[in-house]
Amino acid sequence: MSYDINAGDTLYDITERYPETIDTLVEAGFSRMSDPGARKRFGSSITLETAAQVKGIEPGVLAARLSEVVEAQRRTEDATLAATAGEAPQPAAASHSKRGVWTVGLVPCPIRVPIMEELSEVAEQFTAETGRELSYDLQAAYTGTEWIEEHITPGAGIDSLPDVFLSAGYKLFFTNPTILSLKESGAFADRRGLSRMNAFGEHIGLEDPDGHYSIIGMVPAIFLVNENEIGDRPMPRSWEDLLHPRFENSVSLPIGDFDLFDGVLLSIYRRYGEAGVRALGRSLFRSLHPSQMIKGARGARSGNDAVAQPAVTVMPYFFSRTIPAGGPLRPVWPADGAIGSPILLLSRADRPEIQPVVDLFAGAKMAEILTYQGLFPATHPDIEDPVPESAAVEWPGWDYLNRNDLEAVLSRCAELFDGAHQGAADHGAPV
């Protein structure tokens, strides 16, 4: 379906017709669009075409991205209506025998709609068999964890929290004090009921030795190299190559994709320390959605009005299958490992009635969605993963995650990254 979003429309008109575009515009750099008053004042005076040009984005690409978001949201709403589940939180005072199951989560955008469709079917069956509701709210990962944390009162008991969490990345599960405290008290358990993971999961040690978390898949970040822009610089084959001064102001990073960018920062910091994070900050050209970079590269350097493109884009492996043949773009799987962002499941240990939801998220059907629709390596033992043969995936590992204050580490990384990027701008680099 095509939605009526045109380059000549004002940003305010677009958000009034399609409120679901607000978050995407904020992600693209128009932070004032998050405030209703500023949105009307600012958004009424600027067209999509002008706004895109200010940010160095092709207007048609931004319009297509907004239309894509609207379509995904409308499809999700249709899937949700098929279930009796609402999105209202379960009352904390309800008894376990009477109340339903409450599920919240963040999932990678390419697989959100098919997961919602599957969850809708499980919700309908759950209500028919138990007489109770299965309420759920799954948002795209780029929205960040803040909306989930609104449901988590500091120091709250387990009965006030959702029964099942699904989240991509390291935020929430490894940074929220209430979640961490409840985890230590034994409130959560790996309920997958599987005796092992597949070769991918076992090779990089994804099974939680303490039995709290369930990792059902990973989002690997690779390089997309633009041969029209790289010039005489050698092809980057590793993350260490990407941090070399030759790639300063040349790399597009997934800053708006919170879970993946946190994973990149964390892994760079763990490997290369503060100097590595600063080098990554200096490398930033701009943040582009992978689809913007792929489409923009077709016209890179093709005329006086061509928009400059990054030499390298760090992006989820999923987008590598959208690269047009015969063009200048080359996917590169880093020799030292694609940086992986985990897709985690957190389940209450004391509520056996949540098992149908756990079985969906940890089951073979979900693994197929992850693997074949998202190109996200799954850990289910019956699934062979879509990554290239012998391709490595790097992640911090359970020992590092359990021994470090992840909130402090990620905050420090953000400070170092922003400072280095701003320092490059202050010294005249065209960032």
C-alpha positions in Angstrom: 0.0 0.0 0.0 1.2 3.5 -0.8 0.6 6.4 1.6 0.2 10.0 0.6 3.6 11.4 1.8 5.1 13.9 -0.6 8.2 16.0 -0.7 6.1 19.2 -0.7 4.2 18.3 2.5 5.2 20.1 5.7 6.5 17.9 8.5 3.6 19.0 10.7 1.0 18.0 8.1 2.7 14.6 7.8 2.7 13.9 11.5 -0.9 15.1 11.9 -2.0 12.5 9.3 0.4 9.8 10.4 1.5 10.3 14.0 3.5 7.1 13.8 6.1 9.1 11.8 7.1 11.3 14.7 9.7 8.9 16.1 11.2 8.3 12.7 11.6 12.1 12.2 13.2 12.4 15.6 15.6 9.6 14.7 16.5 11.3 11.5 17.7 14.3 13.5 14.6 16.5 13.9 14.5 16.4 17.7 12.0 19.3 17.9 9.3 17.1 16.4 9.0 15.2 19.7 7.5 18.3 21.4 3.9 19.0 20.4 4.2 22.8 20.5 7.6 22.9 18.7 6.3 20.4 16.2 3.5 22.7 15.2 5.7 25.9 15.1 8.7 24.3 13.5 7.0 21.6 11.4 4.5 24.0 9.8 7.3 26.0 8.3 9.4 23.3 6.7 8.6 20.9 4.0 9.9 17.3 3.9 12.0 18.2 0.9 13.8 21.1 2.7 14.2 19.1 5.9 15.7 16.2 4.0 18.2 18.5 2.2 19.2 20.1 5.5 20.2 16.6 6.8 21.8 15.5 3.5 19.1 12.9 2.8 17.4 12.4 -0.5 13.8 13.6 -0.1 12.4 10.5 -1.9 14.3 8.3 0.5 12.9 10.0 3.6 9.4 9.9 2.1 9.7 6.2 1.4 11.0 5.5 4.9 8.1 7.4 6.5 5.6 5.5 4.2 7.3 2.2 5.2 6.9 3.0 8.9 3.2 3.9 8.5 2.5 0.7 6.5 4.3 -1.5 9.1 2.3 0.2 11.9 -1.0 -0.3 10.2 -0.3 -3.9 9.4 0.6 -4.4 13.1 -2.6 -2.8 14.2 -4.5 -5.2 11.9 -2.7 -8.1 13.4 -3.4 -6.9 16.9 -7.1 -6.5 16.3 -7.3 -10.2 15.5 -6.5 -11.0 19.1 -8.5 -10.3 22.3 -5.3 -8.9 23.8 -5.0 -5.2 24.6 -1.9 -3.3 25.5 -3.0 -2.2 29.0 -0.8 -3.4 31.8 -2.1 -6.1 34.1 -3.1 -4.8 37.5 -0.4 -5.6 40.0 -2.9 -6.7 42.7 -4.5 -9.4 40.6 -4.0 -12.9 41.8 -1.9 -15.4 39.7 -5.0 -17.6 39.3 -7.1 -14.9 37.7 -5.0 -12.5 35.9 -3.7 -12.9 32.4 -0.2 -12.7 30.9 1.5 -9.4 30.2 4.3 -9.3 27.6 6.3 -6.3 26.4 9.3 -6.1 24.1 11.6 -4.4 21.6 12.3 -6.3 18.4 14.3 -5.5 15.2 12.2 -3.7 12.7 12.4 -6.2 9.8 10.7 -8.9 11.9 8.3 -7.0 14.1 5.2 -7.5 12.0 5.6 -11.3 11.5 6.2 -11.7 15.2 3.1 -9.7 16.0 1.1 -11.9 13.7 2.3 -15.1 15.4 1.7 -13.5 18.9 -1.8 -12.6 17.8 -2.6 -16.3 17.1 -1.1 -17.4 20.4 -3.1 -14.8 22.3 -6.4 -16.0 20.7 -5.6 -19.6 21.5 -4.5 -18.7 25.1 -7.8 -16.9 25.8 -9.9 -19.7 24.3 -8.1 -22.3 26.5 -7.7 -20.4 29.7 -10.4 -17.7 29.7 -7.6 -15.1 30.5 -6.1 -12.4 28.3 -2.7 -12.3 26.9 -1.8 -8.6 26.6 1.2 -7.5 24.7 3.1 -4.5 23.3 6.0 -5.0 21.0 7.8 -1.9 19.6 10.5 -1.5 17.0 14.0 -1.6 18.6 14.9 1.8 17.4 12.4 3.4 19.8 14.7 2.5 22.7 13.9 1.0 26.1 12.6 4.1 27.9 9.0 3.3 27.2 9.4 -0.1 28.8 11.2 1.3 31.8 8.1 3.5 32.4 6.4 0.3 33.6 9.2 -0.5 36.0 9.0 1.5 39.3 12.3 1.7 41.1 12.5 -1.0 43.8 9.2 -2.5 42.7 8.3 -6.1 43.4 8.0 -8.8 40.7 4.2 -8.7 40.6 4.1 -5.1 39.3 6.3 -6.0 36.2 5.4 -7.7 32.9 5.6 -11.5 32.9 7.7 -11.8 29.8 10.2 -9.3 28.3 11.7 -9.5 24.8 14.5 -7.0 24.0 17.3 -6.5 21.6 20.6 -5.1 22.9 22.1 -4.5 26.3 19.9 -1.8 27.8 17.2 -2.8 30.3 18.3 -6.3 31.1 21.9 -5.3 32.1 21.4 -1.7 33.2 18.0 -1.3 35.0 18.6 -1.5 38.8 15.2 -3.1 39.5 15.7 -5.8 36.8 19.2 -6.5 38.1 18.0 -6.8 41.7 15.1 -9.1 40.8 17.5 -11.2 38.7 19.8 -11.7 41.6 16.9 -12.8 43.8 16.0 -15.5 41.3 12.8 -13.9 39.9 13.7 -14.8 36.3 14.5 -18.2 34.7 15.5 -19.6 31.3 12.2 -21.4 30.5 13.1 -22.6 27.0 13.2 -26.2 27.9 15.9 -26.9 25.4 18.9 -29.0 26.4 21.3 -27.2 24.0 21.7 -24.5 21.4 22.8 -24.9 17.8 26.4 -24.8 16.8 26.3 -21.1 16.4 25.0 -20.4 19.9 27.3 -23.0 21.5 30.4 -21.8 19.7 30.2 -18.2 21.1 28.8 -19.2 24.4 25.3 -17.7 24.3 23.7 -19.9 26.9 23.5 -18.1 30.3 25.4 -20.2 32.8 23.4 -18.8 35.6 20.0 -19.7 34.0 18.4 -16.2 34.2 18.4 -15.0 30.6 17.6 -16.7 27.2 19.3 -15.5 24.1 17.2 -16.5 21.1 19.2 -14.8 18.4 21.8 -12.1 17.5 21.8 -9.1 15.2 25.2 -9.0 13.5 26.7 -5.7 12.3 28.9 -5.8 9.2 30.5 -3.2 6.8 29.0 -2.0 3.5 31.9 -0.4 1.6 31.2 2.1 -1.2 33.9 1.7 -3.8 33.0 5.1 -5.3 33.9 6.8 -2.1 36.8 4.8 -0.7 39.3 6.1 -3.2 42.8 4.7 -2.8 42.3 3.7 0.8 42.6 -0.1 1.4 39.4 -2.0 1.9 38.6 -2.2 5.7 38.7 -5.9 6.7 38.4 -5.5 10.4 37.1 -3.2 13.1 40.7 -2.2 13.8 41.0 -1.1 10.1 37.8 1.0 10.5 39.4 2.9 13.5 42.4 4.0 11.5 42.7 7.8 10.9 42.3 7.2 7.2 38.6 6.6 7.8 37.9 9.7 9.9 34.7 11.4 8.8 34.0 8.5 6.4 31.8 6.1 8.3 28.0 6.0 8.7 27.1 4.4 12.1 23.7 3.1 13.3 23.2 5.8 15.9 19.4 5.7 15.6 19.4 1.9 16.0 19.9 2.0 19.8 20.4 -1.7 20.5 23.0 -2.2 17.7 24.9 1.0 18.4 25.2 0.2 22.0 26.6 -3.2 21.0 29.2 -1.5 18.7 30.2 0.9 21.4 30.5 -1.8 24.0 32.6 -4.1 21.9 34.9 -1.4 20.7 35.4 -0.2 24.3 36.1 -3.8 25.5 38.6 -4.4 22.7 40.3 -1.1 22.2 39.5 0.9 25.3 38.8 4.7 25.4 41.1 5.4 22.5 39.1 3.0 20.3 35.8 4.7 21.2 37.3 8.1 20.5 38.5 6.9 17.1 35.0 5.6 16.3 33.6 9.1 17.1 36.1 10.7 14.8 35.2 8.3 12.0 31.5 9.4 12.0 30.4 10.9 8.7 26.7 10.9 9.5 24.0 8.6 10.6 22.1 7.1 7.7 19.4 4.4 7.6 21.0 1.6 5.6 18.2 1.9 3.0 19.2 5.6 2.5 22.8 4.7 2.0 22.0 1.9 -0.5 19.7 4.1 -2.6 21.9 7.2 -2.3 25.0 5.3 -3.5 23.4 4.8 -6.9 23.8 8.4 -7.6 27.0 9.1 -5.6 29.4 11.5 -7.4 27.2 11.4 -10.5 26.6 15.1 -10.8 27.1 18.5 -9.2 24.0 18.0 -7.0 25.0 14.5 -5.8 24.9 14.1 -2.0 28.2 12.9 -0.6 28.1 9.4 0.7 30.1 7.6 3.5 32.9 5.3 2.4 31.7 2.7 4.9 28.4 2.0 6.5 28.1 -0.2 9.6 24.7 -1.9 9.3 22.8 -5.1 10.2 23.6 -8.1 8.0 19.9 -8.1 7.0 20.4 -5.1 4.7 23.1 -6.8 2.7 20.5 -8.7 0.7 18.9 -5.4 -0.5 22.1 -4.3 -2.3 21.5 -3.9 -6.1 23.7 -6.0 -8.3 26.4 -4.2 -10.4 26.7 -1.2 -8.2 29.6 0.2 -6.1 28.5 -1.4 -2.8 30.4 -4.3 -1.3 29.4 -6.1 1.9 32.3 -7.0 4.1 32.0 -9.4 7.1 34.8 -8.2 9.5 37.5 -10.8 9.8 37.7 -10.2 13.6 33.9 -10.8 13.8 30.7 -9.0 13.1 29.7 -7.3 16.3 26.5 -9.0 17.6 23.7 -7.5 19.6 21.7 -10.2 21.4 18.0 -10.7 21.2 17.1 -11.7 24.8 14.1 -13.2 26.5 13.4 -12.6 30.2 10.7 -14.8 31.8 9.3 -14.9 35.3 10.3 -18.0 37.2 7.2 -18.3 39.2 4.4 -18.3 36.6 4.0 -21.6 34.6 1.0 -20.0 32.8 3.4 -17.9 30.7 4.8 -20.9 29.0 2.8 -20.5 25.7 4.5 -17.1 25.2 7.9 -18.4 26.1 7.4 -21.4 23.7 6.5 -19.0 20.9 9.5 -16.7 21.4 12.0 -19.6 22.0 10.5 -22.0 19.5 11.4 -23.2 16.0 8.9 -20.9 14.3 10.4 -17.8 15.9 13.8 -19.1 15.0 12.7 -19.4 11.4 11.5 -15.8 11.4 14.7 -14.6 12.9 16.9 -16.6 10.5 15.1 -16.4 7.2 13.2 -13.1 7.4 15.7 -11.1 9.4 19.0 -12.9 8.6 19.6 -12.8 12.4 21.4 -16.0 13.5 19.1 -17.9 15.9 20.1 -20.3 18.6 17.4 -22.9 18.3 19.0 -26.4 17.8 16.9 -27.2 14.8 17.9 -24.1 12.8 21.0 -23.7 10.6 22.0 -20.0 10.5 22.3 -17.8 7.4 25.8 -16.4 8.2 28.6 -17.0 5.7 30.6 -20.2 6.4 33.3 -19.6 9.1 32.1 -16.0 9.6 32.7 -15.0 13.2 30.4 -13.1 15.5 31.8 -11.2 18.4 30.1 -10.3 21.7 31.3 -9.4 25.2 30.3 -12.7 26.8 28.6 -13.5 30.1 31.6 -13.0 32.3 32.2 -9.4 31.1 28.5 -8.6 31.3 28.2 -9.9 34.9 31.4 -8.3 36.2 30.9 -4.8 34.8 28.4 -1.9 35.5 27.0 -1.8 32.0 25.1 1.5 32.6 28.3 3.2 33.6 30.3 1.7 30.7 27.7 2.7 28.1 27.4 6.2 29.5 31.2 6.6 29.4 31.3 5.3 25.9 28.6 7.8 24.8 30.6 10.6 26.4 33.8 9.6 24.7 32.2 9.1 21.3 30.3 12.4 21.4 33.3 14.4 22.6 35.5 13.0 19.9 33.0 13.6 17.2 32.3 17.2 18.3 36.1 17.7 18.6 36.5 16.7 14.9 33.7 19.2 14.0 35.3 22.0 16.0 38.6 21.5 14.2 37.0 21.9 10.8 36.2 18.4 9.7 33.1 18.5 7.5 30.9 16.3 9.7 
